[in-house]
Amino acid sequence: MEVLSVDLPMCSGCSRTQQEIAIEIERTHNLTLSMQISSGQLLSNYVHHQGIPFGEPDFNPPIQPLPGLPLPTLSTSDWLGLTDKERLQQNTCAFSNLPVYLASVKCQQMDLNPLEDELHRQLDSSHLHCLGLENNLKSIMSSLGIVPGPVVSAQPLEPDNAFFMKLTGYYICHLFQDWVNRCEKDIALLTKKYPV
Protein backbone atom coordinates (compact mmCIF):
# COMPACT_ATOMS: atom_id res chain seq x y z
CA MET A 1 0.00 0.00 0.00
CA GLU A 2 1.37 3.38 -1.00
CA VAL A 3 1.30 6.19 1.54
CA LEU A 4 1.11 9.63 0.03
CA SER A 5 3.22 12.38 1.49
CA VAL A 6 1.36 15.56 2.33
CA ASP A 7 3.04 18.94 2.61
CA LEU A 8 1.57 20.51 5.71
CA PRO A 9 1.60 24.27 6.00
CA MET A 10 4.08 25.06 8.73
CA CYS A 11 4.15 28.13 10.92
CA SER A 12 7.37 30.13 10.71
CA GLY A 13 8.45 29.31 14.28
CA CYS A 14 7.50 25.62 14.03
CA SER A 15 10.21 23.00 14.06
CA ARG A 16 8.01 19.90 14.09
CA THR A 17 8.31 17.43 11.25
CA GLN A 18 5.36 16.25 9.18
CA GLN A 19 5.63 12.88 10.91
CA GLU A 20 5.48 14.48 14.37
CA ILE A 21 2.41 16.49 13.38
CA ALA A 22 0.72 13.40 11.93
CA ILE A 23 1.44 11.52 15.18
CA GLU A 24 -0.08 14.38 17.22
CA ILE A 25 -3.21 14.27 15.05
CA GLU A 26 -3.43 10.48 15.49
CA ARG A 27 -2.95 10.80 19.26
CA THR A 28 -5.72 13.41 19.38
CA HIS A 29 -8.02 11.15 17.39
CA ASN A 30 -7.38 8.31 19.85
CA LEU A 31 -8.26 10.66 22.71
CA THR A 32 -11.57 11.56 21.05
CA LEU A 33 -12.40 7.87 20.59
CA SER A 34 -11.82 7.28 24.30
CA MET A 35 -13.86 10.37 25.17
CA GLN A 36 -16.79 9.11 23.08
CA ILE A 37 -17.17 6.21 25.49
CA SER A 38 -16.73 8.28 28.65
CA SER A 39 -19.04 11.10 27.48
CA GLY A 40 -21.81 8.59 26.81
CA GLN A 41 -21.30 7.05 30.25
CA LEU A 42 -21.37 10.49 31.88
CA LEU A 43 -24.65 11.47 30.20
CA SER A 44 -26.25 8.14 31.11
CA ASN A 45 -25.11 8.33 34.73
CA TYR A 46 -26.13 11.98 35.00
CA VAL A 47 -29.66 11.24 33.75
CA HIS A 48 -29.91 8.23 36.08
CA HIS A 49 -29.31 10.37 39.18
CA GLN A 50 -31.64 13.27 38.35
CA GLY A 51 -34.94 11.53 39.02
CA ILE A 52 -38.23 12.03 37.18
CA PRO A 53 -38.68 13.15 34.40
CA PHE A 54 -35.02 12.78 33.37
CA GLY A 55 -34.98 8.99 33.35
CA GLU A 56 -38.28 8.63 31.51
CA PRO A 57 -38.11 7.09 28.00
CA ASP A 58 -39.92 10.04 26.42
CA PHE A 59 -37.74 12.69 28.10
CA ASN A 60 -35.91 14.30 25.21
CA PRO A 61 -35.96 18.10 25.47
CA PRO A 62 -34.35 20.05 22.64
CA ILE A 63 -30.76 20.84 23.53
CA GLN A 64 -30.10 24.55 24.03
CA PRO A 65 -26.79 26.19 23.09
CA LEU A 66 -24.92 28.12 25.77
CA PRO A 67 -22.56 31.12 25.51
CA GLY A 68 -19.33 29.85 23.96
CA LEU A 69 -20.88 26.42 23.44
CA PRO A 70 -23.02 26.37 20.29
CA LEU A 71 -24.78 23.31 18.95
CA PRO A 72 -22.20 21.16 17.13
CA THR A 73 -24.67 19.64 14.70
CA LEU A 74 -24.53 20.78 11.09
CA SER A 75 -26.15 19.55 7.93
CA THR A 76 -23.92 17.20 5.96
CA SER A 77 -23.35 19.79 3.24
CA ASP A 78 -22.47 22.51 5.77
CA TRP A 79 -20.14 20.14 7.61
CA LEU A 80 -18.41 19.07 4.39
CA GLY A 81 -18.05 22.74 3.44
CA LEU A 82 -15.95 23.56 6.51
CA THR A 83 -12.21 24.02 6.13
CA ASP A 84 -9.73 22.30 8.45
CA LYS A 85 -9.11 25.73 9.99
CA GLU A 86 -12.82 26.24 10.74
CA ARG A 87 -13.18 22.74 12.16
CA LEU A 88 -10.19 23.14 14.47
CA GLN A 89 -11.21 26.64 15.57
CA GLN A 90 -14.78 25.58 16.38
CA ASN A 91 -13.62 22.52 18.33
CA THR A 92 -10.99 24.51 20.21
CA CYS A 93 -13.58 27.10 21.23
CA ALA A 94 -15.99 24.42 22.46
CA PHE A 95 -13.36 22.46 24.39
CA SER A 96 -11.93 25.62 25.98
CA ASN A 97 -15.39 26.38 27.43
CA LEU A 98 -16.59 22.88 28.30
CA PRO A 99 -14.34 22.60 31.41
CA VAL A 100 -16.00 25.72 32.88
CA TYR A 101 -19.47 24.31 32.24
CA LEU A 102 -18.61 20.84 33.52
CA ALA A 103 -17.17 22.37 36.71
CA SER A 104 -20.44 24.25 37.24
CA VAL A 105 -22.40 21.00 36.80
CA LYS A 106 -20.19 19.32 39.38
CA CYS A 107 -20.81 22.15 41.87
CA GLN A 108 -24.56 21.80 41.33
CA GLN A 109 -24.41 18.03 41.68
CA MET A 110 -22.42 18.32 44.91
CA ASP A 111 -25.48 20.12 46.30
CA LEU A 112 -28.19 18.07 44.57
CA ASN A 113 -26.55 14.62 44.78
CA PRO A 114 -23.81 14.87 47.41
CA LEU A 115 -23.40 11.09 47.80
CA GLU A 116 -22.93 10.28 44.09
CA ASP A 117 -19.14 10.05 44.12
CA GLU A 118 -18.96 8.21 40.78
CA LEU A 119 -20.88 10.99 39.02
CA HIS A 120 -18.61 13.61 40.61
CA ARG A 121 -15.55 11.61 39.51
CA GLN A 122 -16.89 11.36 35.94
CA LEU A 123 -17.46 15.12 35.84
CA ASP A 124 -13.90 15.73 37.09
CA SER A 125 -12.48 13.27 34.58
CA SER A 126 -14.47 14.83 31.72
CA HIS A 127 -13.21 18.25 32.78
CA LEU A 128 -9.60 17.03 32.58
CA HIS A 129 -10.15 15.27 29.25
CA CYS A 130 -11.50 18.53 27.79
CA LEU A 131 -8.40 20.40 28.97
CA GLY A 132 -6.17 17.77 27.38
CA LEU A 133 -8.11 17.80 24.13
CA GLU A 134 -8.05 21.60 24.02
CA ASN A 135 -4.25 21.54 24.41
CA ASN A 136 -3.90 18.92 21.67
CA LEU A 137 -6.11 20.94 19.32
CA LYS A 138 -4.12 24.11 20.00
CA SER A 139 -0.87 22.22 19.37
CA ILE A 140 -2.16 20.92 16.03
CA MET A 141 -3.34 24.39 15.06
CA SER A 142 0.02 25.91 15.95
CA SER A 143 1.87 23.25 13.96
CA LEU A 144 -0.35 23.90 10.94
CA GLY A 145 0.02 27.68 11.22
CA ILE A 146 -3.64 28.19 12.16
CA VAL A 147 -4.40 31.02 14.55
CA PRO A 148 -7.16 30.54 17.12
CA GLY A 149 -10.53 31.94 16.18
CA PRO A 150 -12.50 34.48 18.18
CA VAL A 151 -13.35 33.20 21.63
CA VAL A 152 -16.73 33.58 23.28
CA SER A 153 -16.27 33.00 26.99
CA ALA A 154 -18.34 30.49 28.90
CA GLN A 155 -20.99 31.99 31.14
CA PRO A 156 -22.27 29.26 33.44
CA LEU A 157 -25.92 29.69 34.30
CA GLU A 158 -26.99 29.73 37.91
CA PRO A 159 -30.58 28.49 37.91
CA ASP A 160 -32.55 29.27 41.03
CA ASN A 161 -34.35 25.95 41.42
CA ALA A 162 -33.37 22.29 41.41
CA PHE A 163 -35.24 21.34 38.23
CA PHE A 164 -33.55 24.05 36.15
CA MET A 165 -30.17 23.14 37.66
CA LYS A 166 -30.72 19.56 36.57
CA LEU A 167 -31.94 20.64 33.12
CA THR A 168 -28.94 22.92 32.61
CA GLY A 169 -26.63 20.09 33.66
CA TYR A 170 -28.40 17.81 31.20
CA TYR A 171 -27.81 20.32 28.38
CA ILE A 172 -24.13 20.57 29.29
CA CYS A 173 -23.58 16.80 29.51
CA HIS A 174 -25.43 16.35 26.21
CA LEU A 175 -23.44 19.12 24.51
CA PHE A 176 -20.25 17.54 25.84
CA GLN A 177 -21.16 14.22 24.22
CA ASP A 178 -22.25 15.94 20.98
CA TRP A 179 -19.04 17.97 20.75
CA VAL A 180 -16.90 14.90 21.42
CA ASN A 181 -18.68 13.09 18.57
CA ARG A 182 -18.26 16.08 16.27
CA CYS A 183 -14.57 16.44 17.19
CA GLU A 184 -13.94 12.75 16.51
CA LYS A 185 -15.39 13.15 13.00
CA ASP A 186 -13.37 16.30 12.37
CA ILE A 187 -10.08 14.81 13.57
CA ALA A 188 -10.78 11.58 11.66
CA LEU A 189 -10.77 13.69 8.49
CA LEU A 190 -7.38 15.11 9.44
CA THR A 191 -5.92 11.65 10.06
CA LYS A 192 -6.86 10.72 6.49
CA LYS A 193 -5.27 13.88 5.09
CA TYR A 194 -2.15 13.56 7.22
CA PRO A 195 -1.41 9.84 7.68
CA VAL A 196 1.21 8.59 10.13
N, C-alpha and C positions, 0 to 999 in steps of 0.2 A: 504494500500500500504506500502510495506516494504522499508525503506530507508537504504541503505548500508552505513556503516561507512568506510571511506577511511583514511588510515594513510598517511598523507602528510609528505614529507621530511621536516624537520625543520632545519633552520640554528642554529648554536650553541648559538648565542646571541639573538635568537628570543623567545619572551615570548607570542606570540599570539596563541590562541587556534585554533583548526581545524574549529570550528564554525565561529570564527572571520575572518579567512582566506577565508572561503566559502562565507561569507557575502561580503567581499571586492571584490571577483571575481564576485559575482552577481551584486554589485553596478557598477563595471567596465563594465559589459555586458550591463546594463541599459544605461550607458553613451554612449556606442557605438551605441545602438539602436537610441538614440536621435540624435547622430551625423550623422547617416545615412540620416535622414531627412534634417538636416541643410546643410550637404555637397552637397546633390542634389540640394537644393535651391540655394546655393552659385554658383555652376557650371552653373545652368540655368540663374541666374541673371548676372553672369559675361559674358556669351556668349551674352546675350541680349544687353549689353551695349558696345560691341566691334565693332559693325557695320559689314558690308560685308567684308569678306565672312563668318564670324563666325556664324551668325544666319541662314545661308543657310542650307536646309535639307541635302544636300550632303557633308557638311563640316564635315569631320571626319578624321583628320590627325592622323597618328600613334603616340601614346604617347611615348615620349622620356624620359628615366630615367635621373636623375640628380645626381650629387655627393652626396652621403649619402641618396639618395632617389631612390632606384631601383624600377623596376616594381614589383608590388605585386602579379601579376598573375602567377600561377603555374599550371601545369597539375594536374589532380585529383590524380594521383598516387604519384607525387612528393609532393603534399600538404599532402596527407595521410601519407607519409613517414617521415614527420617532427616530431621531438620530441616536447614536451611542452616547453622545454628549447629553442630550435631553434625558435619556434613560438614567444615566449615572447621576445627573443633577437632581432629578426627581426622587430617586431612591435615597440619595445622601440627605436631602432635606427631610424626608420622612423618618429615616433612621436616626437623624440628629434630634428629632423631637419626640420620638417614641419613648426614650428612657424617662423623660419628664412626665409623660402621661402615665406610663406604667408605675412610676414611683407614686403618683397621686392615687392610682387604683390601690396600691399596696397600703397606703395610709388609710384609705377609706375602709379597706377590708380588715385592717387591724382593729378598727372600731366595730365594724359590722359582724365580722367573723373572727374574733380574737384567738380562737382555738384551732383554726385551720392552718397549721404550720406548713403543710405541703403546698397549699395554695400560695402562701406568703413566699415560700422558697421558689416556686415556679415564677412568681412575679419578679423576684430578685434575679433569678437566672436569666429570664427574658430581658430584663433591663441590661444585664451585662453582655448578653449576646448582641443586643442592638448597638451597644457602644463598640464592640469588636467589629461588627459588620460596618458601622459607620467609618471606623478607622481604615478598614480594608478598602472600602469604596473610595475614600479620599486618597489613599495611596495609589490606587489604580488611576484615578483621575489625574493626579500629579504626574505619574509616569507617562500618561498619554497626552500631557500638556493641556488638560481640560481644567478651566477655572471653575470653582464652585458657583452655582447659580445664586440668585437672590434668596435669602433666608427669611422665612416667616416664623417668628418664634412661637413656641408652644405656649398656650395659655390655659392651663388646667382649670376646668370648671369646678366650682365648689357648690354642688347642689345642696339645698337646705332640708331635704328629707331623704329617708333611707331608700325609697323606691327610685328616685332620680339618681342617687349615688350609684345604685346597682345598675341602672340603665346606662349611665355614663361609662361605668366600668365595662359593661357589655360591649358598648360601641368601641372602646379602646382595645379590648382583647380581640374583637372581631377585626378591627382595622389592622392590628398587629399581624394577625394571621393572613389577611388579604395582602398586606404589603410584603410579607415574607414570600408569599406565592408569586407575586408580581416580580419581586427582585430575583427570585430563582429563574423565572423565564427570561428576564433581561440579561442576567449574567450567563445563562446557558447560551444565549446568542453570541456573547463575547467569546466564550470558550470555543465556539465553532469558528469564529473569525481569527482567533489567536490561539491555535492549538499548541499544546506542550510538546 
